[in-house]
């Protein structure tokens, strides 16, 4: 394929991705919850995936935010009753691990059910193999930094 054709194809894909992002934004507005901000969800997501708990430093790195912002966000989530600080016993770690509370677990479960319901309407119309291929392509695209190869 010529370089010009690849450029046009990349441009076309870029337009489609922007359209997809608009659709995703529309879906997210349906799922936004008054109890938790997007930044709070961004920090709490790793805890949801792995119940072992994380330090504030780990959460800031995973969420791609400054440690001070992660700390303030955790304090807010703690005040709202979604997380708690749990003194780590493994390896006598002196840092506290942030874990979900019962309220946090319930919130996550309810939100996941709503997300699955909304996403099912999209993905139920697409063959599973296409979804797996798309997922792999997204992983590859996310690994490429700013057009670098």
N, C-alpha and C positions, 0 to 999 in steps of 0.2 A: 504494500500500500504506500502511495506517495506521501511525502511529508505534508503536502497541502491537504490531502484527503484526511489524514490523521488530525490536522489542525481543525478542519471543519467538524469532524466527528467529536473531537474534544469540546469544541464550542457548543455543539448540539447537546452533548451530555451535560455541560455546565448549565445550560438553560433548563434542562429537565430536572437537574438537581435543585435549582432555585425553586422551581414549581413544587417539587416534592417537599422542600423545606417550608414553603408556605402552607402546604397541606398539614405538615407535622405541627406547625404553629397553631393551626386551627384546632387540631386534635388536643394540643396541650391546653388551650383555653378552656376546653371542656373538662379537663382533668385538674385544673388549678384548684387548689384547696385554700380556703382562708386560714386554715390552721398553721400552714407551713409555707414559707417562701421558697422560691426556686433555689436560692443559695443554700438554704437549710437542707433541701432535698439533695443537692449536689454533695454536701458534706456527709449526709446520713447514708447515701447510697452504698458505699463500701461496707458499712455495718450491716446493711440489709443482705448483701450478698454473702457475707461470712460472719456468722454470729460470734466469732472468737473475740471480737472487740479490737479496737485500734487506739493507738495513742493520738493525741492531737497532731503531733508531727506527721505521723503516717497519713492521717486524714487530710492534712493540708497538702501533702505531696500528691495524693491520689486525686484530690479535688482540683489541683492546679491553682491553689490560692495561698496567700501568705499565711504563716502560722498564726499571726495575730487575728486575722479574719476568721480562720478556722476556730480559734479559741473563743472569740465572741459569738460565733454561730453556735458552737457547742453549748456555751452558757445560755443562749437563748432557747435552744432545744431542751436543755436541762430544766430551765425555768418553766417551759411549757409542759414538761413531764414526758417527753419523748425518749430521752436518753438519761443515763446516769453514769457516774464515774465509778468504776469498779477497780479496787486495788488489785493489781496483778499478783498472782501467787507463783506463776511459772517463773523459774529462774530468778526468783526474788527481784523481779523488775521493780524499780522504784517509781516508774511512771504509772499513772492510772490508765486503764483501758476504758474507752467509751463504748457502752453497750446499750441496746434498746431496752426500754421498759415494757411492761405489758401494754401500756397505752401506745407506745411506739410500734410494737408488734401488731396491734390491732389496726392502727392507722395504715401501716404498710400492707397488711393483708387486704383491707378494703380498697386501697388505691390500686393494688395489683389486680384485683378483680375488675375494677373499672377499666384499667389499661388493657387487660386481656380482652374484655368485651369490645372495646373500640378497635383494637388492632385486629381482632378476629374478623371483623367485617372487611378489612383490607386483605389480610393474608389468606382467608378462606377461598379467595378467588384465584390464588396463585399456586401452581404446583410446588410441592415441597422442594424438589431439586432446584428450582429457580430461586427459592428463598435461600437455600444453602449457598448457592453460587453467589448471590447478591451479598450475603453476609461475608463470605470470603473476600469478595472484591472490596467491600467497605473496609475490612481489616487491612488489606493491602494499601488502599488509598490513605488510610489514617497513618500508616507507617511511613509514608513518603512525606518529607518535610517541605512544605512550600514550593512544590514543583521540582525539588532536587531529586536526583535519581541515584 
